[in-house]
Amino acid sequence: MTDEDMKAIKKAEKKAKRIASEKAMELHDLVEDRLPAAFEELPQIAQETFDACKAWKEASNAVKAAEEAQG
């Protein structure tokens, strides 16, 4: 694996983490500020947050695997 490949994998992880953090903040804002009135938004935002966190975990695992492969 080249240095460029490693940089790309790490960049993808950082992007996924940023997106997951943004979704988590959106969920937090819903819970703190808009519930119970906006309860109908909860399933969609929760699913988006779950998906974003799952994508971050997969990207994080890819970085770990790439680092282990490099030795």
C-alpha positions in Angstrom: 0.0 0.0 0.0 1.4 3.4 -1.0 1.5 6.5 1.2 -1.2 8.0 -1.0 -3.5 5.0 -0.4 -3.0 5.3 3.3 -3.7 9.1 3.2 -6.9 8.4 1.3 -8.1 5.8 3.8 -7.4 8.1 6.7 -9.1 11.0 4.9 -12.2 8.8 4.4 -12.2 7.9 8.1 -12.0 11.6 9.1 -14.9 12.5 6.8 -17.0 9.6 8.1 -16.3 10.7 11.7 -17.2 14.2 10.9 -20.5 13.1 9.4 -21.3 10.8 12.3 -20.6 13.7 14.7 -22.9 16.0 12.8 -25.7 13.4 12.8 -25.1 12.8 16.6 -25.5 16.6 17.2 -28.6 16.7 15.1 -30.1 13.8 17.2 -29.0 15.6 20.4 -30.6 18.8 19.3 -33.8 16.9 18.5 -33.9 15.3 22.0 -32.9 18.4 23.9 -34.9 21.0 22.1 -37.7 19.7 20.0 -39.1 16.6 21.8 -41.8 15.6 22.4 -43.4 17.8 19.8 -41.1 16.6 17.0 -41.3 12.9 17.9 -42.1 12.0 14.3 -38.6 13.0 13.2 -37.0 10.7 15.7 -36.9 7.4 13.6 -35.4 9.1 10.6 -32.7 11.0 12.5 -31.9 8.0 14.6 -31.5 5.8 11.6 -29.3 8.4 9.8 -27.2 8.7 13.0 -26.9 4.9 13.2 -25.9 4.6 9.6 -23.3 7.4 9.9 -21.8 5.8 13.0 -21.6 2.4 11.3 -19.9 4.0 8.3 -17.4 5.6 10.6 -16.7 2.3 12.4 -16.1 0.5 9.0 -13.7 3.3 7.9 -11.9 3.1 11.3 -11.6 -0.6 10.9 -10.2 -0.1 7.4 -7.5 2.3 8.8 -6.6 -0.3 11.4 -6.3 -3.1 8.9 -4.2 -0.9 6.6 -1.9 0.0 9.4 -1.5 -3.6 10.5 -0.8 -4.6 6.9 2.0 -2.1 6.7 3.5 -3.5 9.8 
